[in-house]
Amino acid sequence: MATRKRRPERRQEPLSRERIVTAAVELLDTVGEGGLTFRALSERLETGPGAIYWHVTGKTELLVAATDAVVATIVAGDDTGATPQEAIRALALGVFDAIDAHPWLGTLLARLPRTPGRSPMLPVFERIGRQVRALHVPEAARFTAASALMAYILGVAGQNAANTRAARPDTDRTAFLDATATAWTELDPDRYSFTREVAGQLREHDDREEFLAGIDLILAGITAGGTGSRQRP
């Protein structure tokens, strides 16, 4: 009589807050914020909701933790050997790429509740500020310079992600830009002379390169002393 061999039990990694947050990020990437439920998370982790609640008290805390986890990867780089301009460009591109890869991130950054001294993007602001200081920007202008960079980075990266979300799945970017540029060239030349003039650049532009070009423009203004000319009362 043949004996049935006992299948070895699969050893499962112990449930931890880190595993829960990693799974939450994966769900947010695939099904969005609406699909991130404790039931879906339980199924993904092969555990019960009660075990998850032991580590995370609710969805808001989970969203904050997921946001913090992604931001932590952005600021994990080493600036050793880089000029302040290079460090800022690398950090800015890290934010741009992270929001592009995780479209939910930009929305949550704008919507998550904030408490004094506790903002998900505070580590990014700190990194920017240190490089602004390294550029020898006058102390009275450092906040303005760092804030301008931060606003540009979040604004453009968020808009890029929003454009991606709004596009139909079958949308061809090249064809869309070509159609838009063509429409611009047909606008009223008196009302839209500038828009018609740059239509060709719209057709050929690269989002990441344009983003970095904007960073360079702001840095050029900062290093030229533009922010230092403003005197506070």
Biotite code that builds the C-alpha atoms (Angstrom):
import biotite.structure as struc

atoms = struc.array([
    struc.Atom([0.000, 0.000, 0.000], chain_id="A", res_id=1, res_name="MET", atom_name="CA", element="C"),
    struc.Atom([1.474, 3.304, -1.082], chain_id="A", res_id=2, res_name="ALA", atom_name="CA", element="C"),
    struc.Atom([1.868, 5.878, 1.560], chain_id="A", res_id=3, res_name="THR", atom_name="CA", element="C"),
    struc.Atom([1.076, 9.523, 0.915], chain_id="A", res_id=4, res_name="ARG", atom_name="CA", element="C"),
    struc.Atom([4.018, 11.768, 1.391], chain_id="A", res_id=5, res_name="LYS", atom_name="CA", element="C"),
    struc.Atom([3.287, 14.680, 3.610], chain_id="A", res_id=6, res_name="ARG", atom_name="CA", element="C"),
    struc.Atom([3.741, 17.964, 1.786], chain_id="A", res_id=7, res_name="ARG", atom_name="CA", element="C"),
    struc.Atom([6.194, 20.204, 3.573], chain_id="A", res_id=8, res_name="PRO", atom_name="CA", element="C"),
    struc.Atom([4.504, 23.216, 5.109], chain_id="A", res_id=9, res_name="GLU", atom_name="CA", element="C"),
    struc.Atom([5.364, 26.456, 3.469], chain_id="A", res_id=10, res_name="ARG", atom_name="CA", element="C"),
    struc.Atom([7.306, 28.667, 5.803], chain_id="A", res_id=11, res_name="ARG", atom_name="CA", element="C"),
    struc.Atom([5.742, 32.083, 5.726], chain_id="A", res_id=12, res_name="GLN", atom_name="CA", element="C"),
    struc.Atom([7.565, 35.199, 6.733], chain_id="A", res_id=13, res_name="GLU", atom_name="CA", element="C"),
    struc.Atom([6.197, 36.557, 10.028], chain_id="A", res_id=14, res_name="PRO", atom_name="CA", element="C"),
    struc.Atom([3.714, 39.362, 9.594], chain_id="A", res_id=15, res_name="LEU", atom_name="CA", element="C"),
    struc.Atom([5.299, 42.725, 10.276], chain_id="A", res_id=16, res_name="SER", atom_name="CA", element="C"),
    struc.Atom([4.465, 46.368, 9.692], chain_id="A", res_id=17, res_name="ARG", atom_name="CA", element="C"),
    struc.Atom([7.079, 46.452, 6.941], chain_id="A", res_id=18, res_name="GLU", atom_name="CA", element="C"),
    struc.Atom([5.428, 43.543, 5.074], chain_id="A", res_id=19, res_name="ARG", atom_name="CA", element="C"),
    struc.Atom([2.023, 45.163, 5.442], chain_id="A", res_id=20, res_name="ILE", atom_name="CA", element="C"),
    struc.Atom([3.256, 48.493, 4.073], chain_id="A", res_id=21, res_name="VAL", atom_name="CA", element="C"),
    struc.Atom([5.045, 46.809, 1.168], chain_id="A", res_id=22, res_name="THR", atom_name="CA", element="C"),
    struc.Atom([1.859, 44.946, 0.255], chain_id="A", res_id=23, res_name="ALA", atom_name="CA", element="C"),
    struc.Atom([-0.140, 48.178, 0.559], chain_id="A", res_id=24, res_name="ALA", atom_name="CA", element="C"),
    struc.Atom([2.191, 49.946, -1.890], chain_id="A", res_id=25, res_name="VAL", atom_name="CA", element="C"),
    struc.Atom([1.808, 47.059, -4.339], chain_id="A", res_id=26, res_name="GLU", atom_name="CA", element="C"),
    struc.Atom([-1.982, 47.238, -4.091], chain_id="A", res_id=27, res_name="LEU", atom_name="CA", element="C"),
    struc.Atom([-1.985, 51.001, -4.535], chain_id="A", res_id=28, res_name="LEU", atom_name="CA", element="C"),
    struc.Atom([0.134, 50.597, -7.658], chain_id="A", res_id=29, res_name="ASP", atom_name="CA", element="C"),
    struc.Atom([-2.144, 47.967, -9.180], chain_id="A", res_id=30, res_name="THR", atom_name="CA", element="C"),
    struc.Atom([-5.685, 48.848, -8.066], chain_id="A", res_id=31, res_name="VAL", atom_name="CA", element="C"),
    struc.Atom([-5.396, 52.377, -6.683], chain_id="A", res_id=32, res_name="GLY", atom_name="CA", element="C"),
    struc.Atom([-6.525, 53.857, -3.395], chain_id="A", res_id=33, res_name="GLU", atom_name="CA", element="C"),
    struc.Atom([-10.090, 52.627, -3.837], chain_id="A", res_id=34, res_name="GLY", atom_name="CA", element="C"),
    struc.Atom([-8.897, 49.036, -4.104], chain_id="A", res_id=35, res_name="GLY", atom_name="CA", element="C"),
    struc.Atom([-6.763, 49.228, -0.995], chain_id="A", res_id=36, res_name="LEU", atom_name="CA", element="C"),
    struc.Atom([-9.018, 47.605, 1.581], chain_id="A", res_id=37, res_name="THR", atom_name="CA", element="C"),
    struc.Atom([-8.084, 45.561, 4.621], chain_id="A", res_id=38, res_name="PHE", atom_name="CA", element="C"),
    struc.Atom([-9.876, 42.617, 3.022], chain_id="A", res_id=39, res_name="ARG", atom_name="CA", element="C"),
    struc.Atom([-7.739, 42.851, -0.127], chain_id="A", res_id=40, res_name="ALA", atom_name="CA", element="C"),
    struc.Atom([-4.650, 43.342, 2.005], chain_id="A", res_id=41, res_name="LEU", atom_name="CA", element="C"),
    struc.Atom([-5.546, 40.280, 4.105], chain_id="A", res_id=42, res_name="SER", atom_name="CA", element="C"),
    struc.Atom([-5.907, 38.150, 0.994], chain_id="A", res_id=43, res_name="GLU", atom_name="CA", element="C"),
    struc.Atom([-2.579, 39.339, -0.361], chain_id="A", res_id=44, res_name="ARG", atom_name="CA", element="C"),
    struc.Atom([-0.807, 38.634, 2.911], chain_id="A", res_id=45, res_name="LEU", atom_name="CA", element="C"),
    struc.Atom([-2.752, 35.410, 3.539], chain_id="A", res_id=46, res_name="GLU", atom_name="CA", element="C"),
    struc.Atom([-3.755, 36.479, 7.011], chain_id="A", res_id=47, res_name="THR", atom_name="CA", element="C"),
    struc.Atom([-6.779, 37.857, 8.849], chain_id="A", res_id=48, res_name="GLY", atom_name="CA", element="C"),
    struc.Atom([-7.692, 41.550, 9.183], chain_id="A", res_id=49, res_name="PRO", atom_name="CA", element="C"),
    struc.Atom([-7.203, 41.316, 12.941], chain_id="A", res_id=50, res_name="GLY", atom_name="CA", element="C"),
    struc.Atom([-3.522, 40.533, 12.507], chain_id="A", res_id=51, res_name="ALA", atom_name="CA", element="C"),
    struc.Atom([-3.116, 43.605, 10.312], chain_id="A", res_id=52, res_name="ILE", atom_name="CA", element="C"),
    struc.Atom([-4.918, 45.838, 12.791], chain_id="A", res_id=53, res_name="TYR", atom_name="CA", element="C"),
    struc.Atom([-2.355, 44.765, 15.376], chain_id="A", res_id=54, res_name="TRP", atom_name="CA", element="C"),
    struc.Atom([0.257, 46.689, 13.362], chain_id="A", res_id=55, res_name="HIS", atom_name="CA", element="C"),
    struc.Atom([-1.848, 49.411, 11.681], chain_id="A", res_id=56, res_name="VAL", atom_name="CA", element="C"),
    struc.Atom([-4.844, 51.092, 13.279], chain_id="A", res_id=57, res_name="THR", atom_name="CA", element="C"),
    struc.Atom([-6.676, 52.117, 10.113], chain_id="A", res_id=58, res_name="GLY", atom_name="CA", element="C"),
    struc.Atom([-6.529, 53.053, 6.446], chain_id="A", res_id=59, res_name="LYS", atom_name="CA", element="C"),
    struc.Atom([-5.283, 56.605, 7.016], chain_id="A", res_id=60, res_name="THR", atom_name="CA", element="C"),
    struc.Atom([-2.297, 55.342, 8.981], chain_id="A", res_id=61, res_name="GLU", atom_name="CA", element="C"),
    struc.Atom([-1.683, 52.769, 6.250], chain_id="A", res_id=62, res_name="LEU", atom_name="CA", element="C"),
    struc.Atom([-1.734, 55.430, 3.514], chain_id="A", res_id=63, res_name="LEU", atom_name="CA", element="C"),
    struc.Atom([0.665, 57.622, 5.487], chain_id="A", res_id=64, res_name="VAL", atom_name="CA", element="C"),
    struc.Atom([2.993, 54.659, 6.025], chain_id="A", res_id=65, res_name="ALA", atom_name="CA", element="C"),
    struc.Atom([2.895, 53.747, 2.314], chain_id="A", res_id=66, res_name="ALA", atom_name="CA", element="C"),
    struc.Atom([3.694, 57.343, 1.391], chain_id="A", res_id=67, res_name="THR", atom_name="CA", element="C"),
    struc.Atom([6.539, 57.478, 3.891], chain_id="A", res_id=68, res_name="ASP", atom_name="CA", element="C"),
    struc.Atom([7.960, 54.228, 2.493], chain_id="A", res_id=69, res_name="ALA", atom_name="CA", element="C"),
    struc.Atom([8.119, 55.586, -1.051], chain_id="A", res_id=70, res_name="VAL", atom_name="CA", element="C"),
    struc.Atom([9.553, 58.931, 0.079], chain_id="A", res_id=71, res_name="VAL", atom_name="CA", element="C"),
    struc.Atom([12.211, 57.066, 2.074], chain_id="A", res_id=72, res_name="ALA", atom_name="CA", element="C"),
    struc.Atom([13.483, 55.486, -1.145], chain_id="A", res_id=73, res_name="THR", atom_name="CA", element="C"),
    struc.Atom([13.691, 58.928, -2.751], chain_id="A", res_id=74, res_name="ILE", atom_name="CA", element="C"),
    struc.Atom([15.905, 60.426, -0.035], chain_id="A", res_id=75, res_name="VAL", atom_name="CA", element="C"),
    struc.Atom([18.041, 57.312, 0.431], chain_id="A", res_id=76, res_name="ALA", atom_name="CA", element="C"),
    struc.Atom([20.630, 58.437, -2.120], chain_id="A", res_id=77, res_name="GLY", atom_name="CA", element="C"),
    struc.Atom([24.095, 59.667, -1.248], chain_id="A", res_id=78, res_name="ASP", atom_name="CA", element="C"),
    struc.Atom([25.115, 63.186, -2.282], chain_id="A", res_id=79, res_name="ASP", atom_name="CA", element="C"),
    struc.Atom([28.815, 62.578, -1.638], chain_id="A", res_id=80, res_name="THR", atom_name="CA", element="C"),
    struc.Atom([30.928, 64.074, -4.410], chain_id="A", res_id=81, res_name="GLY", atom_name="CA", element="C"),
    struc.Atom([28.002, 65.855, -6.067], chain_id="A", res_id=82, res_name="ALA", atom_name="CA", element="C"),
    struc.Atom([27.700, 69.603, -6.434], chain_id="A", res_id=83, res_name="THR", atom_name="CA", element="C"),
    struc.Atom([24.622, 71.193, -4.832], chain_id="A", res_id=84, res_name="PRO", atom_name="CA", element="C"),
    struc.Atom([23.095, 71.626, -8.280], chain_id="A", res_id=85, res_name="GLN", atom_name="CA", element="C"),
    struc.Atom([23.709, 67.969, -9.153], chain_id="A", res_id=86, res_name="GLU", atom_name="CA", element="C"),
    struc.Atom([22.275, 66.814, -5.827], chain_id="A", res_id=87, res_name="ALA", atom_name="CA", element="C"),
    struc.Atom([19.124, 68.905, -6.280], chain_id="A", res_id=88, res_name="ILE", atom_name="CA", element="C"),
    struc.Atom([18.646, 67.663, -9.858], chain_id="A", res_id=89, res_name="ARG", atom_name="CA", element="C"),
    struc.Atom([19.041, 64.040, -8.744], chain_id="A", res_id=90, res_name="ALA", atom_name="CA", element="C"),
    struc.Atom([16.625, 64.486, -5.861], chain_id="A", res_id=91, res_name="LEU", atom_name="CA", element="C"),
    struc.Atom([14.090, 66.294, -8.049], chain_id="A", res_id=92, res_name="ALA", atom_name="CA", element="C"),
    struc.Atom([14.274, 63.554, -10.669], chain_id="A", res_id=93, res_name="LEU", atom_name="CA", element="C"),
    struc.Atom([13.828, 60.960, -7.929], chain_id="A", res_id=94, res_name="GLY", atom_name="CA", element="C"),
    struc.Atom([10.565, 62.627, -6.885], chain_id="A", res_id=95, res_name="VAL", atom_name="CA", element="C"),
    struc.Atom([9.438, 62.946, -10.513], chain_id="A", res_id=96, res_name="PHE", atom_name="CA", element="C"),
    struc.Atom([10.104, 59.280, -11.248], chain_id="A", res_id=97, res_name="ASP", atom_name="CA", element="C"),
    struc.Atom([8.543, 58.102, -7.968], chain_id="A", res_id=98, res_name="ALA", atom_name="CA", element="C"),
    struc.Atom([5.296, 59.980, -8.603], chain_id="A", res_id=99, res_name="ILE", atom_name="CA", element="C"),
    struc.Atom([5.306, 58.724, -12.198], chain_id="A", res_id=100, res_name="ASP", atom_name="CA", element="C"),
    struc.Atom([5.743, 55.124, -10.987], chain_id="A", res_id=101, res_name="ALA", atom_name="CA", element="C"),
    struc.Atom([3.210, 55.545, -8.156], chain_id="A", res_id=102, res_name="HIS", atom_name="CA", element="C"),
    struc.Atom([0.495, 57.865, -9.540], chain_id="A", res_id=103, res_name="PRO", atom_name="CA", element="C"),
    struc.Atom([-1.397, 57.741, -6.230], chain_id="A", res_id=104, res_name="TRP", atom_name="CA", element="C"),
    struc.Atom([1.529, 59.386, -4.446], chain_id="A", res_id=105, res_name="LEU", atom_name="CA", element="C"),
    struc.Atom([0.950, 62.908, -5.756], chain_id="A", res_id=106, res_name="GLY", atom_name="CA", element="C"),
    struc.Atom([-2.721, 62.822, -4.757], chain_id="A", res_id=107, res_name="THR", atom_name="CA", element="C"),
    struc.Atom([-1.970, 61.563, -1.257], chain_id="A", res_id=108, res_name="LEU", atom_name="CA", element="C"),
    struc.Atom([0.777, 64.120, -0.695], chain_id="A", res_id=109, res_name="LEU", atom_name="CA", element="C"),
    struc.Atom([-1.766, 66.861, -1.325], chain_id="A", res_id=110, res_name="ALA", atom_name="CA", element="C"),
    struc.Atom([-4.560, 65.272, 0.707], chain_id="A", res_id=111, res_name="ARG", atom_name="CA", element="C"),
    struc.Atom([-3.125, 63.448, 3.702], chain_id="A", res_id=112, res_name="LEU", atom_name="CA", element="C"),
    struc.Atom([-3.670, 65.154, 7.064], chain_id="A", res_id=113, res_name="PRO", atom_name="CA", element="C"),
    struc.Atom([-0.724, 67.108, 8.384], chain_id="A", res_id=114, res_name="ARG", atom_name="CA", element="C"),
    struc.Atom([0.374, 67.837, 11.918], chain_id="A", res_id=115, res_name="THR", atom_name="CA", element="C"),
    struc.Atom([3.014, 70.393, 12.957], chain_id="A", res_id=116, res_name="PRO", atom_name="CA", element="C"),
    struc.Atom([6.444, 69.037, 12.101], chain_id="A", res_id=117, res_name="GLY", atom_name="CA", element="C"),
    struc.Atom([5.005, 65.953, 10.396], chain_id="A", res_id=118, res_name="ARG", atom_name="CA", element="C"),
    struc.Atom([4.742, 66.158, 6.619], chain_id="A", res_id=119, res_name="SER", atom_name="CA", element="C"),
    struc.Atom([5.515, 63.199, 4.320], chain_id="A", res_id=120, res_name="PRO", atom_name="CA", element="C"),
    struc.Atom([7.727, 65.420, 2.166], chain_id="A", res_id=121, res_name="MET", atom_name="CA", element="C"),
    struc.Atom([9.631, 67.029, 5.038], chain_id="A", res_id=122, res_name="LEU", atom_name="CA", element="C"),
    struc.Atom([12.717, 64.804, 4.409], chain_id="A", res_id=123, res_name="PRO", atom_name="CA", element="C"),
    struc.Atom([12.773, 66.004, 0.776], chain_id="A", res_id=124, res_name="VAL", atom_name="CA", element="C"),
    struc.Atom([12.445, 69.630, 1.864], chain_id="A", res_id=125, res_name="PHE", atom_name="CA", element="C"),
    struc.Atom([15.320, 69.117, 4.311], chain_id="A", res_id=126, res_name="GLU", atom_name="CA", element="C"),
    struc.Atom([17.556, 67.675, 1.585], chain_id="A", res_id=127, res_name="ARG", atom_name="CA", element="C"),
    struc.Atom([16.719, 70.558, -0.751], chain_id="A", res_id=128, res_name="ILE", atom_name="CA", element="C"),
    struc.Atom([17.334, 73.103, 1.982], chain_id="A", res_id=129, res_name="GLY", atom_name="CA", element="C"),
    struc.Atom([20.764, 71.724, 2.796], chain_id="A", res_id=130, res_name="ARG", atom_name="CA", element="C"),
    struc.Atom([21.811, 72.032, -0.825], chain_id="A", res_id=131, res_name="GLN", atom_name="CA", element="C"),
    struc.Atom([20.382, 75.564, -1.019], chain_id="A", res_id=132, res_name="VAL", atom_name="CA", element="C"),
    struc.Atom([22.508, 76.414, 2.004], chain_id="A", res_id=133, res_name="ARG", atom_name="CA", element="C"),
    struc.Atom([25.523, 74.824, 0.304], chain_id="A", res_id=134, res_name="ALA", atom_name="CA", element="C"),
    struc.Atom([24.939, 77.216, -2.621], chain_id="A", res_id=135, res_name="LEU", atom_name="CA", element="C"),
    struc.Atom([25.608, 80.075, -0.145], chain_id="A", res_id=136, res_name="HIS", atom_name="CA", element="C"),
    struc.Atom([22.158, 81.557, -0.608], chain_id="A", res_id=137, res_name="VAL", atom_name="CA", element="C"),
    struc.Atom([21.687, 84.376, 1.944], chain_id="A", res_id=138, res_name="PRO", atom_name="CA", element="C"),
    struc.Atom([19.995, 83.081, 5.070], chain_id="A", res_id=139, res_name="GLU", atom_name="CA", element="C"),
    struc.Atom([16.973, 85.352, 4.661], chain_id="A", res_id=140, res_name="ALA", atom_name="CA", element="C"),
    struc.Atom([16.313, 83.903, 1.179], chain_id="A", res_id=141, res_name="ALA", atom_name="CA", element="C"),
    struc.Atom([16.867, 80.201, 1.864], chain_id="A", res_id=142, res_name="ARG", atom_name="CA", element="C"),
    struc.Atom([13.274, 79.407, 2.784], chain_id="A", res_id=143, res_name="PHE", atom_name="CA", element="C"),
    struc.Atom([12.005, 81.121, -0.378], chain_id="A", res_id=144, res_name="THR", atom_name="CA", element="C"),
    struc.Atom([14.530, 79.304, -2.579], chain_id="A", res_id=145, res_name="ALA", atom_name="CA", element="C"),
    struc.Atom([13.842, 75.871, -1.083], chain_id="A", res_id=146, res_name="ALA", atom_name="CA", element="C"),
    struc.Atom([10.076, 76.437, -1.189], chain_id="A", res_id=147, res_name="SER", atom_name="CA", element="C"),
    struc.Atom([10.194, 77.501, -4.851], chain_id="A", res_id=148, res_name="ALA", atom_name="CA", element="C"),
    struc.Atom([12.082, 74.336, -5.765], chain_id="A", res_id=149, res_name="LEU", atom_name="CA", element="C"),
    struc.Atom([9.727, 72.189, -3.702], chain_id="A", res_id=150, res_name="MET", atom_name="CA", element="C"),
    struc.Atom([6.615, 73.738, -5.249], chain_id="A", res_id=151, res_name="ALA", atom_name="CA", element="C"),
    struc.Atom([7.947, 73.287, -8.766], chain_id="A", res_id=152, res_name="TYR", atom_name="CA", element="C"),
    struc.Atom([8.979, 69.668, -8.169], chain_id="A", res_id=153, res_name="ILE", atom_name="CA", element="C"),
    struc.Atom([5.665, 68.613, -6.648], chain_id="A", res_id=154, res_name="LEU", atom_name="CA", element="C"),
    struc.Atom([3.577, 70.654, -9.062], chain_id="A", res_id=155, res_name="GLY", atom_name="CA", element="C"),
    struc.Atom([5.164, 69.421, -12.284], chain_id="A", res_id=156, res_name="VAL", atom_name="CA", element="C"),
    struc.Atom([5.603, 65.825, -11.105], chain_id="A", res_id=157, res_name="ALA", atom_name="CA", element="C"),
    struc.Atom([2.004, 65.733, -9.897], chain_id="A", res_id=158, res_name="GLY", atom_name="CA", element="C"),
    struc.Atom([0.687, 67.198, -13.144], chain_id="A", res_id=159, res_name="GLN", atom_name="CA", element="C"),
    struc.Atom([2.666, 64.684, -15.174], chain_id="A", res_id=160, res_name="ASN", atom_name="CA", element="C"),
    struc.Atom([1.158, 61.824, -13.162], chain_id="A", res_id=161, res_name="ALA", atom_name="CA", element="C"),
    struc.Atom([-2.318, 63.347, -13.524], chain_id="A", res_id=162, res_name="ALA", atom_name="CA", element="C"),
    struc.Atom([-1.874, 63.525, -17.296], chain_id="A", res_id=163, res_name="ASN", atom_name="CA", element="C"),
    struc.Atom([-0.868, 59.870, -17.327], chain_id="A", res_id=164, res_name="THR", atom_name="CA", element="C"),
    struc.Atom([-3.933, 58.885, -15.299], chain_id="A", res_id=165, res_name="ARG", atom_name="CA", element="C"),
    struc.Atom([-6.246, 60.917, -17.527], chain_id="A", res_id=166, res_name="ALA", atom_name="CA", element="C"),
    struc.Atom([-4.943, 59.406, -20.759], chain_id="A", res_id=167, res_name="ALA", atom_name="CA", element="C"),
    struc.Atom([-6.888, 56.514, -22.240], chain_id="A", res_id=168, res_name="ARG", atom_name="CA", element="C"),
    struc.Atom([-5.045, 53.166, -22.072], chain_id="A", res_id=169, res_name="PRO", atom_name="CA", element="C"),
    struc.Atom([-4.826, 53.060, -25.872], chain_id="A", res_id=170, res_name="ASP", atom_name="CA", element="C"),
    struc.Atom([-3.500, 56.631, -26.159], chain_id="A", res_id=171, res_name="THR", atom_name="CA", element="C"),
    struc.Atom([-0.262, 56.957, -28.111], chain_id="A", res_id=172, res_name="ASP", atom_name="CA", element="C"),
    struc.Atom([1.730, 59.811, -26.590], chain_id="A", res_id=173, res_name="ARG", atom_name="CA", element="C"),
    struc.Atom([3.497, 60.763, -29.812], chain_id="A", res_id=174, res_name="THR", atom_name="CA", element="C"),
    struc.Atom([0.254, 60.850, -31.766], chain_id="A", res_id=175, res_name="ALA", atom_name="CA", element="C"),
    struc.Atom([-1.482, 62.840, -29.023], chain_id="A", res_id=176, res_name="PHE", atom_name="CA", element="C"),
    struc.Atom([1.291, 65.460, -28.872], chain_id="A", res_id=177, res_name="LEU", atom_name="CA", element="C"),
    struc.Atom([1.363, 65.679, -32.655], chain_id="A", res_id=178, res_name="ASP", atom_name="CA", element="C"),
    struc.Atom([-2.398, 66.266, -32.791], chain_id="A", res_id=179, res_name="ALA", atom_name="CA", element="C"),
    struc.Atom([-2.222, 68.865, -30.017], chain_id="A", res_id=180, res_name="THR", atom_name="CA", element="C"),
    struc.Atom([0.697, 70.685, -31.651], chain_id="A", res_id=181, res_name="ALA", atom_name="CA", element="C"),
    struc.Atom([-1.149, 70.730, -34.950], chain_id="A", res_id=182, res_name="THR", atom_name="CA", element="C"),
    struc.Atom([-4.211, 72.186, -33.229], chain_id="A", res_id=183, res_name="ALA", atom_name="CA", element="C"),
    struc.Atom([-2.020, 74.879, -31.661], chain_id="A", res_id=184, res_name="TRP", atom_name="CA", element="C"),
    struc.Atom([-0.671, 75.946, -35.044], chain_id="A", res_id=185, res_name="THR", atom_name="CA", element="C"),
    struc.Atom([-4.239, 76.537, -36.200], chain_id="A", res_id=186, res_name="GLU", atom_name="CA", element="C"),
    struc.Atom([-5.154, 78.882, -33.354], chain_id="A", res_id=187, res_name="LEU", atom_name="CA", element="C"),
    struc.Atom([-5.921, 82.560, -33.876], chain_id="A", res_id=188, res_name="ASP", atom_name="CA", element="C"),
    struc.Atom([-2.483, 84.182, -34.457], chain_id="A", res_id=189, res_name="PRO", atom_name="CA", element="C"),
    struc.Atom([-3.514, 87.398, -32.720], chain_id="A", res_id=190, res_name="ASP", atom_name="CA", element="C"),
    struc.Atom([-4.760, 85.752, -29.522], chain_id="A", res_id=191, res_name="ARG", atom_name="CA", element="C"),
    struc.Atom([-2.256, 82.889, -29.373], chain_id="A", res_id=192, res_name="TYR", atom_name="CA", element="C"),
    struc.Atom([0.927, 84.088, -31.017], chain_id="A", res_id=193, res_name="SER", atom_name="CA", element="C"),
    struc.Atom([3.192, 82.530, -28.389], chain_id="A", res_id=194, res_name="PHE", atom_name="CA", element="C"),
    struc.Atom([1.329, 79.209, -28.276], chain_id="A", res_id=195, res_name="THR", atom_name="CA", element="C"),
    struc.Atom([1.602, 78.913, -32.050], chain_id="A", res_id=196, res_name="ARG", atom_name="CA", element="C"),
    struc.Atom([5.293, 79.760, -31.854], chain_id="A", res_id=197, res_name="GLU", atom_name="CA", element="C"),
    struc.Atom([6.131, 76.888, -29.438], chain_id="A", res_id=198, res_name="VAL", atom_name="CA", element="C"),
    struc.Atom([3.839, 74.281, -31.003], chain_id="A", res_id=199, res_name="ALA", atom_name="CA", element="C"),
    struc.Atom([6.777, 72.497, -32.578], chain_id="A", res_id=200, res_name="GLY", atom_name="CA", element="C"),
    struc.Atom([8.552, 72.202, -29.236], chain_id="A", res_id=201, res_name="GLN", atom_name="CA", element="C"),
    struc.Atom([5.455, 70.630, -27.706], chain_id="A", res_id=202, res_name="LEU", atom_name="CA", element="C"),
    struc.Atom([5.489, 67.984, -30.421], chain_id="A", res_id=203, res_name="ARG", atom_name="CA", element="C"),
    struc.Atom([9.126, 67.036, -29.753], chain_id="A", res_id=204, res_name="GLU", atom_name="CA", element="C"),
    struc.Atom([9.564, 67.592, -26.021], chain_id="A", res_id=205, res_name="HIS", atom_name="CA", element="C"),
    struc.Atom([10.523, 64.969, -23.434], chain_id="A", res_id=206, res_name="ASP", atom_name="CA", element="C"),
    struc.Atom([8.711, 65.311, -20.096], chain_id="A", res_id=207, res_name="ASP", atom_name="CA", element="C"),
    struc.Atom([11.700, 64.424, -17.915], chain_id="A", res_id=208, res_name="ARG", atom_name="CA", element="C"),
    struc.Atom([14.094, 66.657, -19.834], chain_id="A", res_id=209, res_name="GLU", atom_name="CA", element="C"),
    struc.Atom([11.662, 69.580, -19.683], chain_id="A", res_id=210, res_name="GLU", atom_name="CA", element="C"),
    struc.Atom([11.255, 68.976, -15.956], chain_id="A", res_id=211, res_name="PHE", atom_name="CA", element="C"),
    struc.Atom([15.008, 69.116, -15.386], chain_id="A", res_id=212, res_name="LEU", atom_name="CA", element="C"),
    struc.Atom([15.317, 72.193, -17.595], chain_id="A", res_id=213, res_name="ALA", atom_name="CA", element="C"),
    struc.Atom([12.861, 73.939, -15.283], chain_id="A", res_id=214, res_name="GLY", atom_name="CA", element="C"),
    struc.Atom([14.963, 72.930, -12.262], chain_id="A", res_id=215, res_name="ILE", atom_name="CA", element="C"),
    struc.Atom([18.007, 74.423, -13.990], chain_id="A", res_id=216, res_name="ASP", atom_name="CA", element="C"),
    struc.Atom([16.156, 77.695, -14.605], chain_id="A", res_id=217, res_name="LEU", atom_name="CA", element="C"),
    struc.Atom([15.256, 77.989, -10.923], chain_id="A", res_id=218, res_name="ILE", atom_name="CA", element="C"),
    struc.Atom([18.799, 77.099, -9.857], chain_id="A", res_id=219, res_name="LEU", atom_name="CA", element="C"),
    struc.Atom([20.190, 79.690, -12.252], chain_id="A", res_id=220, res_name="ALA", atom_name="CA", element="C"),
    struc.Atom([18.007, 82.327, -10.603], chain_id="A", res_id=221, res_name="GLY", atom_name="CA", element="C"),
    struc.Atom([19.046, 81.193, -7.133], chain_id="A", res_id=222, res_name="ILE", atom_name="CA", element="C"),
    struc.Atom([22.772, 81.192, -7.900], chain_id="A", res_id=223, res_name="THR", atom_name="CA", element="C"),
    struc.Atom([22.491, 84.551, -9.646], chain_id="A", res_id=224, res_name="ALA", atom_name="CA", element="C"),
    struc.Atom([21.282, 86.043, -6.392], chain_id="A", res_id=225, res_name="GLY", atom_name="CA", element="C"),
    struc.Atom([17.691, 86.639, -7.456], chain_id="A", res_id=226, res_name="GLY", atom_name="CA", element="C"),
    struc.Atom([16.283, 85.378, -4.174], chain_id="A", res_id=227, res_name="THR", atom_name="CA", element="C"),
    struc.Atom([18.775, 87.363, -2.175], chain_id="A", res_id=228, res_name="GLY", atom_name="CA", element="C"),
    struc.Atom([17.627, 90.696, -3.546], chain_id="A", res_id=229, res_name="SER", atom_name="CA", element="C"),
    struc.Atom([14.355, 90.521, -1.667], chain_id="A", res_id=230, res_name="ARG", atom_name="CA", element="C"),
    struc.Atom([14.692, 92.079, 1.762], chain_id="A", res_id=231, res_name="GLN", atom_name="CA", element="C"),
    struc.Atom([12.361, 91.011, 4.527], chain_id="A", res_id=232, res_name="ARG", atom_name="CA", element="C"),
    struc.Atom([10.923, 93.710, 6.764], chain_id="A", res_id=233, res_name="PRO", atom_name="CA", element="C"),
])
